[in-house]
């Protein structure tokens, strides 16, 4: 029962975090930043591996099924197959990697938490880059789909590290 509650809470937080968005102006380019990545990586670092994986699979499944769970309330199979799909599939890959390498340590150090957030963010951005490059070419994909998102990525890495480390210390 606790597992179901944690998985449901993680899905709800991912959905809510996708609604939190703001734009950063970086080098004359408006870059949308959402809380999705933050929620995905926090879940991967806090939940047991299978719970984190079930949460992200359910999240992706709900979006594919037509529920408005992705950033800005978007949904549909086209979000999982189009030019931006790599970021969503990157959530799954990052969750798999972070929750697996984190292991079963109950007392993660600040460095382990920071590393999980950094590597998870890199996996998500590289996954997004790979799919986007297929659609628009590698150079454009890097300039439009990776480079502008690093500022927001660093902010989310720092917030996620503080959240996870603080939560782990209090539990």
Secondary structure, DSSP 4 states (H G I P E B T S, - for coil): -HHHHHHHHHHHHHHHHHH-EEEEEETTEEEEEESHHHHHHHHHHHS-HHHHHHHHHHHHHHHHTT-S-SGGG--SHHHHHSTTHHHHHHHHHHHHHHHHHHTT-SS--HHHHHHHHHHHHHHHHHHHHHHHHHHH-HHHHHHHHTGGGHHHHHHHHHHHHHHHHHHHHH-
